[in-house]
Amino acid sequence: MAEDSPATSAPASADELRAAILERYETLSKRLQQIARYVLDEPNELALETLAVISERCGVQPSAIVRFAKSFGYPGASQMQRLFRDGLLSGPGALGYGERVRDFEAAVAERGDDDPAVLEAFVEGNVLALQNLSEAVDRGDIARAVAMIDAAETVYVVGFRRSFPVASYLAYSLQQVNKRTLFVDGAAGLTRQQIQTIGPQDVMIAISYHPYAAETIAAVELAEARGARILSISDSLVSPIAKPAHLTLNVREAEVRSFRSLTASICLAQTLVISLAVERARPKVRVR
């Protein structure tokens, strides 16, 4: 198959490999896409764990990981892992978010189900997610996102199902700082009609997490077709709303007792709005 054929030359850095994965992701088989997502989402674990552990967490055979590495031009999986290992910083960041979450989940499982233990678990899980947000979201990306929003004629905000509270909060907050904003709530099945006037001067902020809402994906596709700029808030660079986006902000939420939080997403939304307000309050330099 085409996705199994080796690349002409292997990417020489972790950043180059990420770019190559994003470029080829849609051409990969479903099994190789599972591995690609793990490589993008858990680079520290890829660097530090054995092939057996990685294959278990990806839900594939070790041979599939070797095949994935060879399809990008590496002799084997260890050469691909070395890219991430070489760039891995020492200190707390060396323990990936996924590993910290597993340690947290193991600790939660040992506790009882009384009310204080449940509250404590949710607080700790959300603190972990907020710490990861601070580490994972680049300040330059925040600045670029704010610039996109500031320059837009109209901001369309869309997010359904679990993302709906984040989308509604973000739309409300942007309106409070006097940014022309349209909240796409899909009432009465009118999602398409609510965004039919979007154009090249506008920005769509789309929010969706796995399993991704079909309504949000459809809205992004329409916005892309109409030439609008897209700011995606999602949980992976290969999510359906990330690939067509001009910029994606990754958020990994806490999951406690099978309930996924929105704390990090709300924090990110607040950051965008307050940063926009600060930017708009700065005196503009006039060029004569």
Rosetta silent file (secondary structure, phi, psi, omega in degrees, C-alpha in Angstrom):
SEQUENCE: MAEDSPATSAPASADELRAAILERYETLSKRLQQIARYVLDEPNELALETLAVISERCGVQPSAIVRFAKSFGYPGASQMQRLFRDGLLSGPGALGYGERVRDFEAAVAERGDDDPAVLEAFVEGNVLALQNLSEAVDRGDIARAVAMIDAAETVYVVGFRRSFPVASYLAYSLQQVNKRTLFVDGAAGLTRQQIQTIGPQDVMIAISYHPYAAETIAAVELAEARGARILSISDSLVSPIAKPAHLTLNVREAEVRSFRSLTASICLAQTLVISLAVERARPKVRVR
SCORE:     score description
SCORE:     0.000 S_00000001
   1 L     0.000  157.127 -173.948    0.000    0.000    0.000 S_00000001
   2 H   -63.164  -36.907 -175.429    1.084    3.576   -0.639 S_00000001
   3 H   -71.892  -14.068 -178.754    1.226    4.529    3.041 S_00000001
   4 H   -92.004   -9.981 -178.127    3.681    1.694    3.768 S_00000001
   5 L   -75.746  137.956 -176.357    6.258    2.749    1.171 S_00000001
   6 L   -65.720  149.107  174.948    9.298    4.497    2.646 S_00000001
   7 L   -70.198  158.154 -178.461    9.767    8.230    2.285 S_00000001
   8 L   -63.375  -37.002  175.827   12.603    9.336    0.024 S_00000001
   9 L  -146.892  139.838 -176.668   14.485   10.742    3.029 S_00000001
  10 L   -74.336  140.385  174.821   13.689   10.515    6.710 S_00000001
  11 L   -55.346  138.938 -173.341   12.842   13.741    8.573 S_00000001
  12 L   -91.678   -6.362  179.947   15.932   14.939   10.421 S_00000001
  13 L  -145.326  165.598  178.328   14.174   16.427   13.454 S_00000001
  14 H   -62.277  -39.454  179.271   11.065   15.916   15.540 S_00000001
  15 H   -63.868  -40.395  178.323    9.526   19.078   14.063 S_00000001
  16 H   -65.433  -37.832  178.904   10.150   17.837   10.528 S_00000001
  17 H   -66.785  -41.849  177.510    8.553   14.504   11.386 S_00000001
  18 H   -58.758  -44.466  179.702    5.478   16.213   12.838 S_00000001
  19 H   -62.652  -40.405  179.820    5.121   18.262    9.656 S_00000001
  20 H   -66.228  -39.421  178.648    5.469   15.140    7.513 S_00000001
  21 H   -64.064  -45.078  179.866    2.844   13.302    9.565 S_00000001
  22 H   -62.316  -37.108 -179.457    0.379   16.182    9.250 S_00000001
  23 H   -69.143  -35.942 -173.753    0.964   16.321    5.498 S_00000001
  24 H  -103.397   -0.033 -170.314    0.446   12.588    4.977 S_00000001
  25 H   -53.849  -45.504 -175.977   -2.058   11.792    7.727 S_00000001
  26 H   -66.572  -20.747 -179.101   -5.098   11.424    5.462 S_00000001
  27 H   -89.012   -8.883 -178.177   -3.243    8.931    3.227 S_00000001
  28 L   -79.679  153.009  174.581   -2.335    6.610    6.115 S_00000001
  29 L   -67.840  165.480 -178.498   -4.319    3.510    6.965 S_00000001
  30 H   -59.027  -40.003 -179.157   -6.522    3.613   10.059 S_00000001
  31 H   -65.943  -43.080  179.219   -3.968    1.596   12.038 S_00000001
  32 H   -70.923  -27.723  174.679   -1.092    3.880   11.063 S_00000001
  33 H   -65.556  -34.589  175.804   -3.240    6.900   11.877 S_00000001
  34 H   -59.456  -43.214  179.539   -3.546    5.551   15.437 S_00000001
  35 H   -68.698  -42.648 -179.610    0.238    5.562   15.681 S_00000001
  36 H   -58.503  -42.051 -179.742    0.525    8.984   14.041 S_00000001
  37 H   -65.033  -39.136  178.453   -1.834   10.478   16.587 S_00000001
  38 H   -64.900  -42.119  179.214    0.177    8.972   19.434 S_00000001
  39 H   -60.662  -40.488 -178.813    3.419   10.360   17.995 S_00000001
  40 H   -74.796  -38.993 -173.071    1.865   13.842   17.784 S_00000001
  41 H   -87.933  -27.188 -175.026    0.044   13.780   21.119 S_00000001
  42 L  -129.705   58.411 -176.357    2.547   11.900   23.317 S_00000001
  43 H   -63.290  -35.075  179.665    6.082   12.731   22.074 S_00000001
  44 H   -65.881  -42.500  179.188    7.677   12.349   25.513 S_00000001
  45 H   -66.841  -37.948  176.979    6.249    8.884   25.995 S_00000001
  46 H   -59.717  -37.835 -178.078    7.342    7.920   22.505 S_00000001
  47 H   -70.552  -34.454 -167.875   10.865    8.980   23.440 S_00000001
  48 H  -104.361  -24.981 -173.505   11.030    7.147   26.749 S_00000001
  49 L   -87.714  161.832  175.820    8.862    4.031   26.552 S_00000001
  50 L   -76.726  164.320  179.842    9.630    0.610   25.093 S_00000001
  51 H   -62.054  -36.355 -179.546    8.070   -0.536   21.842 S_00000001
  52 H   -63.610  -42.604  179.592    5.897   -3.011   23.762 S_00000001
  53 H   -67.795  -44.375 -179.893    4.435   -0.273   25.974 S_00000001
  54 H   -61.658  -43.218 -178.878    3.873    2.085   23.052 S_00000001
  55 H   -63.819  -37.573  178.458    2.132   -0.618   21.015 S_00000001
  56 H   -64.999  -42.606 -178.449   -0.175   -1.417   23.937 S_00000001
  57 H   -73.382  -28.284  176.398   -1.131    2.224   24.382 S_00000001
  58 H   -80.075  -21.276 -175.595   -1.644    2.719   20.655 S_00000001
  59 L    76.638   32.023  179.732   -3.709   -0.451   20.409 S_00000001
  60 L  -134.306  169.275  175.264   -1.524   -1.892   17.613 S_00000001
  61 L   -77.074  150.507  176.699    1.111   -4.587   17.184 S_00000001
  62 H   -55.240  -33.592  179.955    4.805   -3.597   17.595 S_00000001
  63 H   -63.281  -29.476  179.020    5.342   -4.521   13.956 S_00000001
  64 H   -68.460  -35.349  178.071    2.890   -1.776   12.948 S_00000001
  65 H   -67.910  -39.787  176.216    5.034    0.829   14.711 S_00000001
  66 H   -62.144  -44.436  179.266    8.102   -0.433   12.880 S_00000001
  67 H   -62.516  -38.971  177.340    6.173   -0.246    9.602 S_00000001
  68 H   -60.427  -47.799 -179.568    5.064    3.291   10.461 S_00000001
  69 H   -60.961  -43.175 -179.382    8.678    4.360   11.082 S_00000001
  70 H   -65.958  -31.464  179.847    9.851    2.767    7.829 S_00000001
  71 H   -66.831  -19.027  176.798    7.098    4.521    5.884 S_00000001
  72 L  -103.173   12.566  171.560    8.739    7.809    6.909 S_00000001
  73 L    96.766    4.912 -179.472   12.202    6.650    5.864 S_00000001
  74 L   -91.883  147.819  177.955   13.675    5.306    9.124 S_00000001
  75 L   -63.085  -30.866 -179.619   15.393    1.893    9.329 S_00000001
  76 L  -164.767 -176.752 -175.961   13.303    1.082   12.403 S_00000001
  77 H   -69.109  -34.430 -175.802   11.287    2.479   15.311 S_00000001
  78 H   -62.580  -35.916  178.697   14.313    3.225   17.526 S_00000001
  79 H   -66.829  -36.383  176.743   15.691    5.768   15.034 S_00000001
  80 H   -68.091  -42.574  179.062   12.333    7.563   15.045 S_00000001
  81 H   -61.502  -35.224 -175.974   12.219    7.521   18.853 S_00000001
  82 H   -61.700  -31.715  178.406   15.724    8.987   19.029 S_00000001
  83 H   -56.896  -44.306 -177.902   14.520   12.214   17.388 S_00000001
  84 H   -78.677  -33.118  179.819   12.248   12.883   20.336 S_00000001
  85 H   -66.326  -39.793 -178.874   14.688   11.549   22.916 S_00000001
  86 H   -64.809  -32.889 -177.406   17.438   13.895   21.736 S_00000001
  87 L   -95.057    2.754 -176.246   15.208   16.922   22.100 S_00000001
  88 L   -75.997  126.973  179.218   13.661   15.896   25.404 S_00000001
  89 L   -81.357  145.986  175.712   14.381   18.354   28.212 S_00000001
  90 L   -77.059  165.403  179.120   15.282   17.061   31.637 S_00000001
  91 L   103.923 -165.843 -175.439   13.156   17.897   34.651 S_00000001
  92 H   -57.813  -32.506 -178.252    9.399   17.653   35.295 S_00000001
  93 H   -65.203  -17.270 -179.295    8.567   18.032   31.610 S_00000001
  94 H   -67.823  -22.841  175.154   10.265   14.711   30.898 S_00000001
  95 L   -89.820  109.523 -174.320    7.255   12.953   32.400 S_00000001
  96 L   -63.781  160.862 -178.965    4.624   13.298   29.686 S_00000001
  97 H   -59.237  -40.980 -179.883    1.061   14.400   30.363 S_00000001
  98 H   -59.597  -40.992  179.772   -0.256   10.937   29.525 S_00000001
  99 H   -68.572  -39.961  178.112    2.013    9.331   32.125 S_00000001
 100 H   -64.330  -37.208  177.505    1.055   11.871   34.760 S_00000001
 101 H   -64.660  -42.004  178.818   -2.614   11.201   34.017 S_00000001
 102 H   -63.796  -39.807  176.014   -2.102    7.457   34.452 S_00000001
 103 H   -62.156  -41.897  179.105   -0.380    8.029   37.796 S_00000001
 104 H   -64.074  -44.769 -179.293   -3.279   10.259   38.835 S_00000001
 105 H   -63.270  -37.330  177.733   -5.902    7.721   37.735 S_00000001
 106 H   -64.076  -39.684  178.809   -4.156    4.973   39.675 S_00000001
 107 H   -66.844  -39.621  179.262   -4.225    7.155   42.799 S_00000001
 108 H   -63.386  -40.069 -178.108   -7.935    7.942   42.291 S_00000001
 109 H   -62.630  -26.121 -179.031   -8.742    4.239   41.932 S_00000001
 110 L   -80.838  -13.615 -177.825   -7.261    3.591   45.381 S_00000001
 111 L   -88.147  166.289  176.750   -9.573    6.114   47.055 S_00000001
 112 L   -80.864 -178.199 -179.128  -13.128    5.571   48.197 S_00000001
 113 L  -104.204   19.654  178.043  -16.273    6.970   46.592 S_00000001
 114 L   -71.562  160.914 -174.027  -17.206    9.307   49.444 S_00000001
 115 H   -56.370  -46.418  179.538  -18.006   12.924   48.560 S_00000001
 116 H   -60.028  -36.651 -179.281  -14.696   14.485   49.731 S_00000001
 117 H   -67.369  -37.173  178.620  -12.709   11.955   47.671 S_00000001
 118 H   -65.757  -46.560  178.729  -14.709   12.757   44.533 S_00000001
 119 H   -60.090  -45.556 -179.625  -14.201   16.494   44.984 S_00000001
 120 H   -60.369  -40.784 -179.495  -10.498   16.003   45.635 S_00000001
 121 H   -64.255  -42.974  179.998  -10.151   13.866   42.494 S_00000001
 122 H   -67.802  -39.516  178.525  -11.807   16.473   40.264 S_00000001
 123 H   -62.640  -47.796 -178.544   -9.726   19.295   41.738 S_00000001
 124 H   -64.604  -41.164  179.471   -6.473   17.377   41.271 S_00000001
 125 H   -62.623  -41.417 -179.251   -7.393   16.291   37.745 S_00000001
 126 H   -72.098  -34.762  174.724   -8.195   19.823   36.679 S_00000001
 127 H   -60.904  -41.977  178.448   -5.018   21.207   38.236 S_00000001
 128 H   -61.867  -43.422  179.460   -3.087   18.652   36.179 S_00000001
 129 H   -65.240  -38.578  178.909   -4.896   19.701   32.994 S_00000001
 130 H   -67.741  -38.338  176.469   -4.217   23.391   33.694 S_00000001
 131 H   -63.180  -41.200  178.619   -0.534   22.712   34.270 S_00000001
 132 H   -66.311  -37.413  177.930   -0.375   20.880   30.957 S_00000001
 133 H   -58.757  -44.369 -179.853   -2.183   23.753   29.216 S_00000001
 134 H   -62.771  -34.867 -178.769    0.494   26.153   30.444 S_00000001
 135 H   -81.143  -34.013 -168.886    3.244   23.856   29.130 S_00000001
 136 H   -89.972  -31.375 -176.478    1.627   22.839   25.839 S_00000001
 137 L   -89.936  120.354 -177.830    0.153   26.058   24.431 S_00000001
 138 L   -74.311  136.975 -179.950    2.782   28.314   22.927 S_00000001
 139 H   -63.237  -32.588  176.618    2.579   32.009   23.837 S_00000001
 140 H   -63.493  -36.958  177.531    3.299   32.875   20.233 S_00000001
 141 H   -66.951  -37.430  175.875    0.229   30.889   19.183 S_00000001
 142 H   -61.328  -44.381  179.333   -1.874   32.818   21.695 S_00000001
 143 H   -62.287  -41.292  178.997   -0.599   36.079   20.190 S_00000001
 144 H   -66.669  -38.836  178.435   -1.375   34.833   16.671 S_00000001
 145 H   -63.604  -43.815  179.219   -4.867   33.737   17.722 S_00000001
 146 H   -63.267  -40.335  178.745   -5.571   37.142   19.270 S_00000001
 147 H   -63.572  -39.795  177.384   -4.331   38.886   16.117 S_00000001
 148 H   -61.145  -46.735 -178.743   -6.669   36.739   13.997 S_00000001
 149 H   -64.608  -43.467 -177.649   -9.647   37.599   16.200 S_00000001
 150 H   -63.310  -38.297 -176.436   -8.765   41.295   16.342 S_00000001
 151 H   -79.627  -14.847 -175.486   -8.433   41.576   12.563 S_00000001
 152 L   -71.544  142.350  173.885  -11.693   39.770   11.803 S_00000001
 153 L   -68.925  -47.321  176.026  -14.716   41.706   10.638 S_00000001
 154 L  -137.455  139.432  175.913  -16.971   39.193   12.395 S_00000001
 155 E  -103.857  122.546  175.202  -16.063   36.255   14.620 S_00000001
 156 E  -100.236  125.739 -178.691  -18.269   33.169   14.277 S_00000001
 157 E  -113.637  125.290 -177.617  -18.041   30.830   17.271 S_00000001
 158 E  -134.826  137.208  176.898  -19.183   27.233   16.912 S_00000001
 159 L  -172.138  123.243 -176.422  -19.047   24.245   19.243 S_00000001
 160 L  -114.910  168.156  179.821  -21.618   21.513   19.828 S_00000001
 161 H    57.515 -125.051 -175.271  -22.230   18.782   22.402 S_00000001
 162 H   -62.145  -28.156 -177.593  -19.528   18.835   25.106 S_00000001
 163 H   -81.001   -9.490 -174.133  -17.930   21.937   23.545 S_00000001
 164 H   -57.331  -44.646  179.295  -21.160   23.951   23.606 S_00000001
 165 H   -61.545  -36.119  179.433  -20.536   25.591   27.031 S_00000001
 166 H   -67.435  -43.822 -179.773  -17.059   26.709   25.939 S_00000001
 167 H   -63.358  -43.729 -178.695  -18.388   28.135   22.665 S_00000001
 168 H   -66.491  -39.890  178.271  -21.236   30.012   24.372 S_00000001
 169 H   -64.722  -43.243 -178.803  -18.904   31.431   27.019 S_00000001
 170 H   -64.936  -42.692  179.220  -16.368   32.533   24.411 S_00000001
 171 H   -63.396  -45.088  178.654  -19.031   34.198   22.249 S_00000001
 172 H   -59.868  -45.494 -176.216  -20.511   35.993   25.258 S_00000001
 173 H   -67.385  -38.504  177.632  -17.093   37.176   26.453 S_00000001
 174 H   -64.546  -38.048  176.680  -16.040   38.456   23.031 S_00000001
 175 H   -64.560  -32.683 -179.725  -19.251   40.456   22.831 S_00000001
 176 H   -68.053  -24.264  176.728  -18.457   41.945   26.250 S_00000001
 177 L  -100.555   21.513  173.274  -15.216   43.399   24.850 S_00000001
 178 L    64.046   32.538  172.023  -17.168   44.845   21.908 S_00000001
 179 L   -94.939  129.124 -179.992  -15.970   42.379   19.295 S_00000001
 180 L   -64.089  113.495 -171.090  -18.570   41.716   16.647 S_00000001
 181 E  -135.517  139.267  176.297  -19.395   38.067   17.313 S_00000001
 182 E  -119.635  119.738  178.829  -21.999   35.614   16.095 S_00000001
 183 E   -88.157  115.643 -179.579  -22.689   32.561   18.255 S_00000001
 184 E   -88.363   97.599 -176.633  -23.617   29.618   16.036 S_00000001
 185 L   -99.251   -8.755  177.126  -25.930   27.622   18.305 S_00000001
 186 L    68.590   19.153 -178.988  -27.712   25.602   15.603 S_00000001
 187 H   -58.142  137.224  179.687  -31.145   26.344   17.057 S_00000001
 188 H    60.024   23.847  178.475  -33.969   24.759   15.041 S_00000001
 189 H    72.068   25.573 -174.032  -31.374   23.057   12.843 S_00000001
 190 L  -102.184   29.945 -179.287  -30.272   26.377   11.336 S_00000001
 191 H   -56.722  -50.629 -177.408  -26.497   25.948   11.652 S_00000001
 192 H   -61.378  -41.147 -179.893  -25.863   26.336    7.923 S_00000001
 193 H   -66.845  -32.137 -178.629  -28.116   29.385    7.687 S_00000001
 194 H   -70.641  -22.853 -178.191  -26.363   31.019   10.639 S_00000001
 195 L  -114.848   11.069 -175.367  -22.983   30.877    8.916 S_00000001
 196 L   -69.453  -15.508  179.369  -24.004   31.363    5.291 S_00000001
 197 L   -95.503    2.547 -179.239  -22.773   34.987    5.310 S_00000001
 198 L   -64.836  144.836 -176.765  -19.246   34.115    6.506 S_00000001
 199 L  -149.839 -173.416 -174.809  -16.486   35.316    4.195 S_00000001
 200 L   -60.419  -21.870 -179.749  -12.755   36.005    3.761 S_00000001
 201 L   -87.498   -0.418 -174.127  -12.811   38.942    6.191 S_00000001
 202 L  -109.318  164.903  175.773  -14.194   36.779    8.990 S_00000001
 203 E  -125.011  135.448  171.158  -12.817   34.242   11.453 S_00000001
 204 E  -105.589  125.876  171.025  -14.510   31.074   12.659 S_00000001
 205 E   -98.858  114.138 -177.492  -13.498   29.780   16.090 S_00000001
 206 E  -111.685  132.942 -177.768  -14.388   26.079   16.105 S_00000001
 207 E  -124.918  124.785  178.170  -14.240   23.975   19.270 S_00000001
 208 L  -163.479  142.548  179.075  -14.525   20.188   19.285 S_00000001
 209 L  -128.872  159.456 -178.839  -13.022   17.202   21.081 S_00000001
 210 L   -62.054  132.511   -2.961  -13.110   13.474   20.446 S_00000001
 211 L   -77.699  130.831 -168.162  -15.614   12.156   19.460 S_00000001
 212 L   -71.352  136.249 -177.673  -15.870   15.174   17.193 S_00000001
 213 L   -70.120  126.682 -179.414  -19.278   16.754   16.606 S_00000001
 214 H   -60.828  -34.410 -179.364  -20.453   16.323   13.010 S_00000001
 215 H   -64.821  -38.358  179.787  -22.171   19.734   13.153 S_00000001
 216 H   -70.239  -41.391  177.886  -18.901   21.471   14.006 S_00000001
 217 H   -60.062  -44.085 -179.924  -17.000   19.636   11.275 S_00000001
 218 H   -63.453  -38.928  179.277  -19.655   20.651    8.722 S_00000001
 219 H   -65.026  -40.898  178.687  -19.480   24.284    9.864 S_00000001
 220 H   -64.251  -42.315  179.700  -15.691   24.314    9.478 S_00000001
 221 H   -61.857  -39.903  178.555  -15.946   22.820    5.992 S_00000001
 222 H   -67.750  -42.810  178.816  -18.417   25.526    4.939 S_00000001
 223 H   -61.979  -41.093  178.288  -16.257   28.279    6.438 S_00000001
 224 H   -62.920  -43.279 -179.274  -13.209   26.911    4.617 S_00000001
 225 H   -63.281  -28.605 -178.468  -15.127   26.799    1.324 S_00000001
 226 L   -92.818    4.551  173.861  -16.104   30.445    1.760 S_00000001
 227 L    83.945   10.665  179.584  -12.530   31.550    2.392 S_00000001
 228 L   -75.166  154.899  174.452  -12.863   32.410    6.080 S_00000001
 229 E   -83.993  143.778 -173.555   -9.919   32.015    8.442 S_00000001
 230 E  -121.823  126.530  172.715  -10.330   29.219   10.979 S_00000001
 231 E  -109.503  116.696 -176.175   -9.072   29.092   14.552 S_00000001
 232 E  -103.413  135.992  170.482   -9.434   25.589   15.946 S_00000001
 233 E  -117.694  110.329 -172.306   -9.520   24.615   19.628 S_00000001
 234 E  -150.876 -176.942 -174.601   -9.205   20.857   19.782 S_00000001
 235 L  -103.895    3.519  178.974   -7.416   17.918   21.378 S_00000001
 236 L  -161.229  148.746  176.361   -5.121   16.898   18.519 S_00000001
 237 L   -69.083  -14.409  179.347   -3.379   18.380   15.504 S_00000001
 238 L  -110.085   19.596  173.579   -5.028   15.665   13.405 S_00000001
 239 L   -69.218  156.824 -177.206   -8.589   16.230   14.607 S_00000001
 240 L   -60.043  -22.792  179.751  -11.088   16.868   11.756 S_00000001
 241 L   -97.113   -3.721 -179.178  -11.292   20.571   12.617 S_00000001
 242 L   -87.444  -38.895 -174.816   -7.527   21.049   12.951 S_00000001
 243 L   -60.014  -44.000  179.264   -6.354   20.178    9.439 S_00000001
 244 L   -81.329   -2.222 -175.140   -8.269   22.989    7.638 S_00000001
 245 L   -77.609  147.813  173.205   -7.482   25.484   10.403 S_00000001
 246 L   -76.459  -25.758  178.133   -5.038   28.354   10.002 S_00000001
 247 E  -153.679  136.586  177.144   -4.125   27.882   13.660 S_00000001
 248 E  -122.934  131.501  174.091   -4.916   25.152   16.189 S_00000001
 249 E  -106.261  118.976 -176.331   -4.701   25.469   19.962 S_00000001
 250 E   -87.530  132.817  178.170   -4.420   22.046   21.605 S_00000001
 251 L  -129.469  126.488  175.919   -6.244   21.375   24.873 S_00000001
 252 L  -111.897  107.433 -175.923   -6.001   18.135   26.844 S_00000001
 253 L   -84.091  160.260  174.971   -8.768   18.041   29.429 S_00000001
 254 L   -75.457  147.344  172.677   -8.905   16.041   32.650 S_00000001
 255 E  -127.842  116.246 -177.054  -11.008   12.892   32.759 S_00000001
 256 E  -123.776  121.157  179.082  -12.127   11.798   36.220 S_00000001
 257 L    51.927   43.453  176.971  -14.359    8.754   36.767 S_00000001
 258 L    72.512    6.137  175.628  -15.299    8.811   33.053 S_00000001
 259 E  -106.937  124.199  179.809  -16.352   12.483   33.185 S_00000001
 260 E   -93.484  135.843 -175.806  -14.281   14.877   31.079 S_00000001
 261 L   -84.515  173.156  173.813  -13.794   18.402   32.340 S_00000001
 262 L  -128.724   13.777 -174.736  -13.857   21.748   30.529 S_00000001
 263 H   -60.371  -47.965 -178.718  -11.686   23.683   32.962 S_00000001
 264 H   -64.998  -37.022  179.928   -8.664   24.036   30.691 S_00000001
 265 H   -65.419  -42.952  177.862  -10.860   25.030   27.744 S_00000001
 266 H   -64.794  -39.573  177.469  -12.579   27.779   29.736 S_00000001
 267 H   -61.110  -42.680  178.451   -9.179   28.984   30.949 S_00000001
 268 H   -64.788  -41.890  178.154   -7.961   29.172   27.351 S_00000001
 269 H   -60.863  -43.600  177.741  -11.113   31.049   26.301 S_00000001
 270 H   -62.051  -40.383  179.240  -10.577   33.564   29.115 S_00000001
 271 H   -60.570  -44.239 -179.455   -6.950   33.981   28.062 S_00000001
 272 H   -63.719  -44.359 -176.374   -7.951   34.786   24.481 S_00000001
 273 H   -68.412  -47.148 -179.126  -10.600   37.315   25.489 S_00000001
 274 H   -65.135  -39.620  177.762   -8.499   39.126   28.109 S_00000001
 275 H   -63.005  -38.162  177.144   -5.493   39.183   25.771 S_00000001
 276 H   -64.458  -43.869 -179.823   -7.708   40.683   23.064 S_00000001
 277 H   -61.867  -41.332  179.150   -8.993   43.336   25.469 S_00000001
 278 H   -65.143  -43.428 -179.223   -5.440   44.250   26.480 S_00000001
 279 H   -63.033  -41.442 -177.474   -4.317   44.412   22.850 S_00000001
 280 H   -73.647  -21.316  179.563   -7.214   46.654   21.827 S_00000001
 281 H   -82.525  -15.020 -179.563   -6.574   48.989   24.775 S_00000001
 282 L   -69.093  138.282  177.638   -3.004   49.680   23.698 S_00000001
 283 L   -64.453  134.698 -179.661   -2.511   53.046   22.032 S_00000001
 284 L   -86.830  136.828  179.703   -2.024   52.680   18.300 S_00000001
 285 L   -83.418  122.883  179.139    1.032   54.304   16.732 S_00000001
 286 L   -86.833  132.527  178.517    0.073   56.584   13.860 S_00000001
 287 L   -98.509  121.984 -179.781    2.356   56.564   10.842 S_00000001
 288 L   -99.526    0.000    0.000    2.653   59.963    9.171 S_00000001
